[in-house]
Amino acid sequence: MSNPVTALPKPVSGQPCSCGSGLDFAVCCEPIITGKQPAATAEKLMRARFTAHVANANEFLHKSYLPSSRQPYVEEPDTAPLPWTRLVIHSHEPEVKPNVSNVEFTAFFKADDGSEGTLQEKSEFHRINGNWIFARTLRQGPAPIKSSTPKVGRNDPCPCGSGKKYKQCCLGKA
């Protein structure tokens, strides 16, 4: 029997942060969301953005997203936020290019049927004037599977065992 999936409560000071860092919300994501301190890394901004989704801090989400960051924030009518359950950071690639970092993560939420749904994504972040900002989604879903076996070259022996070169045997049949 599996445990029921429960949504994270709205984050408050004195409680563990929703981002899963293990730190208190007051010293983890709250200073970033409130603008008291900038995110030191793209991963910290990613964690703060997840926590902002849990907290329904839409103005911070608006300001920390490159396409909308320079636009004035307009409060939207209340929409039911997803009931987020947890965040897992898979990788953080600092400085893939100057002032550009990537973060791969999975955000989990409580689905309508009570199960746990997932949003897996690899995102790009830019550092502009010393501040990290979410720029765009690079990929949704898991990373493509890369074959661990080397490719057969045209002039290599055919893997079927015929003794012929691959180009004279099975290459045309593939």
Buried (B, 14 or more C-beta within 10 A) or exposed (E): EEEEBEBBEEBEEEEBBBBBBEEBBBEBBBBBBEEEEBBEBBBBBBBBBBBBBBBEBBEBBBBBBBEEBEEEEEEEEEEEEBBBBBBEBEEBBEEEEEEBBBBBBBBBBBBEEEEBBBBBBBBBBBBEEEEBBBBEEEBEEEEEEEEEEEEBEEEEBBEEEEEEBBBEBBEEEE
